[in-house]
Amino acid sequence: MIYLDNAATTFPKPDAVWEAVISCGREKCGNPGRSGHRLAAAAARELFAAREAVAGFFHIADSSRLIFTANATSALNTALYGLLKEGDHVVTSSLEHNSVMRPLHALRQRLGIEFTAVSCSPRGELDPADVQKALRPETRLVVLTHASNVCGAILPVREAKALLPEIPLLVDAAQTAGVLPIDVQELGIDLLAFSGHKGLFGPMGTGGLYTAPGLQLAPLLQGGTGSRSERLEQPAFLPDLLEAGTPNLPGLSGLRAGVEFLAQQGIATIRDHEMRLTRLLLDGLAGHDRIRIHGPADPERQTAVISVTLDGRDPGEIARTLDREFSIACRASLHCAPLAHQTLGTYPQGTVRLSMSVFNTEEEIQEAVRALRAIAEGNL
């Protein structure tokens, strides 16, 4: 199989990831912080090592400010529900995933918060000045995806933050963690939500949220932490405040191995490879009168995520043909981001999305080009 659905979850993952998961499950999987015996102590050390590794990857100075979650969705919900209050206003973009838009919609209904989705261009471009113009006196937060999961467009988070230094910035890095360099200090990120099972090559069920010093979130979940057990109140210190319940220790051990793999390979080397594949796919599809490429169509300004439509063909039908006739795995339809498709002009039918990783080859991309051209020409 040619796997081109890495924006959903990366596959394959480095062998070291699965080795770490199995090793942790067999040798270290006590309950960290809940007991004092040697297995629980080993688990606590493993959890701390994972937290230190991931925090270091994002240049987070204090690893206690990094909390682990089940995924980016959980991290985003923790940030939004933990920070926003009645009467607050939020600025976001028209490329956001439902992991942002659905909580904002629910908070509007529940608390009366308001939000403004700043329009991006049909190519996925966002003008930071438009974000600044959307600010109100009651604006409490700006939420931006780092890169679109639909078309790969990279949003100017650094430039946006420079125009609103006093407003907290929440960045959805589900598509860029492990794909683009992320230094929370250098980019001015106040809240960073990320997924572990995509560009970081960790297992499913892993993710995290960074909160900058000075920001205090109310916990989304409350329960056991192994600390302050004599009190009914959730502990007020991080990470315990926002990390209730037993962690996914085998998964986090695998996430640590994924981050270590990225450090060994070098994120710049991986980015260069993915940009070459992106250029190869873009060039191979460009110029065909029945194939439409949506988004920047420029490897410098996007991740290795490309959305296409074929005139007169349903995206779901195309994806099924790619799977059955060519053994090419991709994703079709709305990609959990209907507002982004409205922006790109591909609503309601959606697109065919092909997304690459460091494990894809040029030969695989050339085969994908041949397959899409054959479908577009009516040969299948």
C-alpha positions as CSV (number, residue, x, y, z in Angstrom):
1,M,0.0,0.0,0.0
2,I,1.0,3.6,-0.7
3,Y,0.0,5.4,2.4
4,L,-0.9,9.1,1.8
5,D,-3.1,9.8,4.8
6,N,-0.4,11.1,7.2
7,A,-2.4,14.2,8.1
8,A,-4.9,11.8,9.8
9,T,-2.2,9.7,11.5
10,T,1.3,8.8,10.5
11,F,2.0,5.3,9.2
12,P,4.3,3.6,9.4
13,K,6.0,4.8,12.6
14,P,9.6,4.2,13.6
15,D,10.2,0.8,15.1
16,A,11.6,2.4,18.2
17,V,8.2,3.8,19.0
18,W,6.6,0.4,19.2
19,E,9.6,-1.0,21.0
20,A,9.2,1.7,23.7
21,V,5.4,1.0,24.0
22,I,6.0,-2.7,24.5
23,S,9.0,-2.2,26.9
24,C,7.0,0.2,29.0
25,G,4.0,-2.1,29.2
26,R,6.1,-5.1,30.2
27,E,8.6,-3.5,32.5
28,K,7.6,0.0,33.8
29,C,3.8,0.1,33.8
30,G,3.0,0.7,37.4
31,N,0.8,3.7,38.2
32,P,3.0,6.8,38.4
33,G,2.6,8.9,41.6
34,R,0.0,6.5,43.1
35,S,2.3,4.2,45.0
36,G,5.8,4.0,46.4
37,H,6.9,0.6,45.2
38,R,9.7,0.1,42.6
39,L,7.3,-0.4,39.6
40,A,5.4,2.8,40.4
41,A,8.7,4.6,40.8
42,A,9.9,3.4,37.5
43,A,6.6,4.5,35.9
44,A,7.1,8.0,37.5
45,R,10.6,8.2,36.0
46,E,9.3,7.2,32.6
47,L,6.5,9.8,32.7
48,F,9.0,12.5,33.8
49,A,11.4,11.5,31.0
50,A,8.6,11.8,28.4
51,R,7.6,15.2,29.7
52,E,11.2,16.4,29.6
53,A,11.7,15.1,26.1
54,V,8.6,16.7,24.6
55,A,9.1,19.9,26.5
56,G,12.6,20.2,25.2
57,F,11.4,19.5,21.7
58,F,9.2,22.6,21.8
59,H,11.8,24.7,23.8
60,I,9.5,24.8,26.9
61,A,11.7,26.0,29.8
62,D,9.6,24.5,32.6
63,S,8.4,21.0,31.7
64,S,5.7,21.1,34.4
65,R,3.8,23.6,32.2
66,L,3.4,20.8,29.6
67,I,0.4,18.6,30.3
68,F,-0.3,15.4,28.5
69,T,-3.7,14.8,27.0
70,A,-5.4,12.1,24.9
71,N,-5.1,14.1,21.6
72,A,-5.0,17.7,20.2
73,T,-8.8,17.9,20.6
74,S,-8.6,17.3,24.3
75,A,-5.8,19.9,24.6
76,L,-7.8,22.5,22.7
77,N,-10.9,21.9,24.8
78,T,-8.8,22.1,27.9
79,A,-7.5,25.5,26.8
80,L,-10.8,27.0,25.6
81,Y,-13.0,25.8,28.5
82,G,-10.3,26.5,31.0
83,L,-9.7,30.1,29.9
84,L,-12.9,31.6,28.5
85,K,-15.6,33.2,30.6
86,E,-19.0,34.8,30.0
87,G,-18.7,37.9,27.8
88,D,-15.3,37.0,26.4
89,H,-14.5,37.4,22.7
90,V,-12.3,35.2,20.6
91,V,-10.6,35.8,17.2
92,T,-9.8,32.8,15.1
93,S,-9.5,32.0,11.4
94,S,-11.7,30.5,8.7
95,L,-9.3,27.6,8.3
96,E,-9.9,26.1,11.7
97,H,-10.6,22.4,12.4
98,N,-13.8,21.5,14.2
99,S,-11.7,20.8,17.3
100,V,-11.7,24.6,17.6
101,M,-14.9,25.6,16.0
102,R,-17.2,23.1,17.8
103,P,-16.0,24.1,21.3
104,L,-16.3,27.8,20.4
105,H,-19.9,27.2,19.1
106,A,-20.7,25.3,22.3
107,L,-19.3,28.0,24.5
108,R,-21.3,30.6,22.6
109,Q,-24.4,28.7,23.4
110,R,-23.5,27.9,27.0
111,L,-21.8,31.1,28.1
112,G,-22.6,33.7,25.5
113,I,-19.0,34.1,24.4
114,E,-18.6,35.6,20.9
115,F,-16.0,34.8,18.2
116,T,-14.9,36.2,15.0
117,A,-13.5,33.9,12.2
118,V,-11.2,36.1,10.1
119,S,-11.5,35.2,6.5
120,C,-8.5,33.7,4.7
121,S,-8.1,33.8,1.0
122,P,-9.2,31.0,-1.3
123,R,-5.6,29.9,-1.3
124,G,-5.5,29.6,2.4
125,E,-3.6,32.9,3.1
126,L,-4.2,34.9,6.3
127,D,-3.3,38.5,6.6
128,P,-2.1,39.1,10.2
129,A,-3.4,42.7,10.0
130,D,-6.9,41.3,9.6
131,V,-6.5,39.5,12.9
132,Q,-5.5,42.7,14.6
133,K,-8.5,44.5,13.0
134,A,-10.9,41.9,14.5
135,L,-9.8,42.6,18.1
136,R,-12.3,44.1,20.5
137,P,-11.9,45.4,24.0
138,E,-13.3,42.2,25.3
139,T,-11.1,39.9,23.2
140,R,-9.6,37.3,25.5
141,L,-7.9,35.0,23.1
142,V,-6.7,34.5,19.6
143,V,-6.8,30.9,18.3
144,L,-5.0,30.0,15.1
145,T,-4.2,26.7,13.4
146,H,-0.5,26.5,12.6
147,A,-1.3,24.8,9.3
148,S,-4.5,23.8,7.7
149,N,-5.3,20.1,7.8
150,V,-7.2,20.6,4.5
151,C,-4.8,22.3,2.2
152,G,-1.5,22.5,4.2
153,A,-1.4,26.3,4.2
154,I,0.9,27.6,7.0
155,L,-0.5,30.5,8.9
156,P,1.7,33.4,10.1
157,V,1.4,32.8,13.8
158,R,4.6,34.7,14.7
159,E,3.5,37.8,12.7
160,A,0.0,37.7,14.2
161,K,1.4,37.5,17.7
162,A,3.7,40.5,17.1
163,L,0.6,42.6,16.3
164,L,-1.2,41.6,19.5
165,P,1.4,41.1,22.2
166,E,-1.1,41.5,25.1
167,I,-3.6,38.9,23.9
168,P,-2.9,35.2,24.6
169,L,-2.3,33.2,21.5
170,L,-3.5,29.6,21.3
171,V,-1.9,27.6,18.4
172,D,-3.3,24.4,17.1
173,A,-0.2,22.5,16.1
174,A,-1.9,19.2,15.3
175,Q,-0.5,19.4,11.7
176,T,2.8,21.0,12.5
177,A,4.3,19.4,15.6
178,G,7.2,17.4,14.3
179,V,6.7,18.9,10.8
180,L,7.8,22.5,11.3
181,P,10.3,23.8,14.0
182,I,8.2,25.1,17.0
183,D,9.9,27.2,19.6
184,V,7.2,28.5,21.9
185,Q,9.5,31.3,23.2
186,E,10.6,32.5,19.7
187,L,7.1,32.3,18.2
188,G,5.4,34.0,21.2
189,I,3.0,31.1,21.7
190,D,1.0,31.3,25.0
191,L,-0.9,28.0,24.6
192,L,0.3,25.2,22.3
193,A,-2.0,22.2,21.6
194,F,-0.6,19.3,19.7
195,S,-1.3,15.7,18.7
196,G,1.2,13.0,19.4
197,H,0.2,10.5,16.7
198,K,0.8,12.6,13.6
199,G,4.1,14.4,12.9
200,L,5.6,13.4,16.3
201,F,5.2,9.7,15.3
202,G,3.8,8.7,18.7
203,P,0.9,6.3,19.2
204,M,-2.7,7.3,19.1
205,G,-4.1,8.5,22.4
206,T,-1.3,11.0,23.0
207,G,-1.1,14.7,22.8
208,G,-0.5,17.7,25.0
209,L,-1.0,21.3,25.9
210,Y,1.6,24.0,26.9
211,T,0.6,27.0,29.0
212,A,2.9,29.9,29.3
213,P,3.8,31.4,32.7
214,G,1.1,33.8,34.0
215,L,-1.8,31.9,32.4
216,Q,-4.0,30.0,34.7
217,L,-6.6,27.6,33.4
218,A,-9.5,26.0,35.2
219,P,-9.4,22.2,34.9
220,L,-11.6,20.5,32.4
221,L,-11.4,17.3,34.3
222,Q,-11.0,16.7,38.0
223,G,-10.0,13.6,39.9
224,G,-7.1,11.5,41.0
225,T,-3.6,12.9,40.6
226,G,-1.7,11.0,43.4
227,S,-1.1,14.4,45.1
228,R,-3.0,16.3,47.8
229,S,-5.2,13.2,48.1
230,E,-6.5,14.5,51.5
231,R,-8.2,17.4,49.8
232,L,-11.4,17.5,47.7
233,E,-10.1,20.4,45.6
234,Q,-8.0,19.7,42.5
235,P,-4.3,20.5,43.2
236,A,-3.6,24.1,42.2
237,F,-0.1,23.3,40.7
238,L,0.9,22.1,37.3
239,P,0.9,19.6,35.8
240,D,-1.5,18.0,38.4
241,L,-4.1,20.8,38.0
242,L,-4.8,19.8,34.4
243,E,-3.8,16.1,34.5
244,A,-6.5,14.2,36.3
245,G,-6.5,10.4,36.1
246,T,-4.1,7.7,35.2
247,P,-1.9,8.7,32.2
248,N,-1.4,6.6,29.0
249,L,2.1,5.7,30.1
250,P,2.9,3.2,27.3
251,G,1.7,5.7,24.7
252,L,3.7,8.5,26.2
253,S,6.8,6.3,26.2
254,G,6.2,5.8,22.5
255,L,5.8,9.5,22.1
256,R,9.1,10.1,23.7
257,A,10.7,7.6,21.2
258,G,9.0,9.5,18.4
259,V,10.5,12.8,19.5
260,E,13.9,11.2,19.9
261,F,13.6,9.8,16.3
262,L,12.9,13.4,15.1
263,A,15.9,14.7,17.0
264,Q,18.1,12.1,15.5
265,Q,16.9,12.6,11.9
266,G,16.7,16.4,12.2
267,I,13.5,18.2,11.6
268,A,15.1,20.3,8.9
269,T,16.1,17.2,7.0
270,I,12.6,15.8,7.3
271,R,11.1,19.0,6.1
272,D,13.4,19.2,3.1
273,H,12.3,15.6,2.1
274,E,8.6,16.4,2.5
275,M,9.0,19.6,0.5
276,R,10.6,17.7,-2.4
277,L,7.7,15.2,-2.3
278,T,5.2,18.1,-2.2
279,R,6.8,19.8,-5.2
280,L,6.8,16.5,-7.1
281,L,3.1,15.9,-6.5
282,L,2.2,19.5,-7.3
283,D,4.2,19.5,-10.5
284,G,2.8,16.2,-11.6
285,L,-0.8,17.4,-11.2
286,A,-0.4,20.9,-12.4
287,G,-1.6,21.8,-15.9
288,H,-4.2,19.0,-16.2
289,D,-7.4,20.6,-17.3
290,R,-9.6,18.4,-15.0
291,I,-7.5,18.5,-11.8
292,R,-7.9,21.4,-9.4
293,I,-5.3,22.0,-6.7
294,H,-6.6,23.9,-3.6
295,G,-4.4,25.9,-1.4
296,P,-1.0,27.6,-1.7
297,A,0.4,25.1,-4.3
298,D,3.8,26.1,-3.0
299,P,6.0,23.8,-0.8
300,E,7.5,26.8,1.0
301,R,4.2,27.9,2.2
302,Q,2.5,24.7,3.1
303,T,3.0,21.3,4.8
304,A,3.1,18.1,2.8
305,V,-0.7,18.2,2.5
306,I,-2.4,18.7,-0.8
307,S,-6.1,18.8,-1.6
308,V,-7.4,18.2,-5.1
309,T,-10.8,17.9,-6.8
310,L,-11.4,16.4,-10.2
311,D,-14.1,17.9,-12.4
312,G,-17.3,15.9,-12.4
313,R,-16.1,13.3,-9.9
314,D,-17.1,12.8,-6.3
315,P,-14.1,12.9,-3.9
316,G,-15.3,9.8,-2.1
317,E,-15.5,7.9,-5.3
318,I,-12.0,9.0,-6.3
319,A,-10.6,7.9,-2.9
320,R,-12.3,4.5,-3.2
321,T,-10.8,4.1,-6.7
322,L,-7.4,5.0,-5.5
323,D,-7.7,2.5,-2.7
324,R,-9.2,-0.4,-4.7
325,E,-7.4,0.0,-8.0
326,F,-4.0,1.5,-7.0
327,S,-3.6,0.6,-3.3
328,I,-3.3,4.3,-2.4
329,A,-4.7,5.3,0.9
330,C,-5.9,8.9,1.2
331,R,-8.8,10.8,2.7
332,A,-11.8,12.4,1.0
333,S,-14.7,14.7,1.9
334,L,-14.7,17.6,4.5
335,H,-11.8,16.6,6.8
336,C,-13.7,17.8,9.9
337,A,-13.2,21.4,8.8
338,P,-16.3,22.7,6.9
339,L,-15.4,26.3,7.4
340,A,-12.1,25.7,5.7
341,H,-13.8,24.2,2.7
342,Q,-16.1,27.2,2.4
343,T,-13.0,29.3,2.4
344,L,-11.3,27.2,-0.3
345,G,-14.5,26.9,-2.4
346,T,-14.8,23.2,-2.0
347,Y,-17.9,23.0,0.2
348,P,-20.0,20.9,0.5
349,Q,-18.4,18.2,-1.6
350,G,-14.9,18.4,0.0
351,T,-11.7,17.3,-1.6
352,V,-9.3,14.4,-2.0
353,R,-6.5,14.9,0.4
354,L,-3.0,13.4,0.0
355,S,-0.6,13.9,2.8
356,M,3.0,12.7,3.0
357,S,5.6,11.9,5.6
358,V,9.3,11.2,5.7
359,F,8.6,7.5,5.0
360,N,7.1,8.2,1.6
361,T,9.3,7.9,-1.6
362,E,9.4,9.8,-4.9
363,E,8.3,6.6,-6.6
364,E,5.2,6.5,-4.5
365,I,4.4,10.1,-5.4
366,Q,4.9,9.4,-9.1
367,E,2.5,6.5,-8.9
368,A,-0.1,8.7,-7.2
369,V,0.3,11.2,-10.0
370,R,-0.3,8.5,-12.6
371,A,-3.3,7.2,-10.8
372,L,-5.0,10.6,-10.4
373,R,-4.3,11.5,-14.0
374,A,-5.8,8.2,-15.1
375,I,-8.9,8.8,-13.1
376,A,-9.2,12.4,-14.3
377,E,-9.0,11.2,-17.9
378,G,-11.8,8.8,-17.4
379,N,-9.8,5.6,-17.7
380,L,-11.3,4.3,-14.4
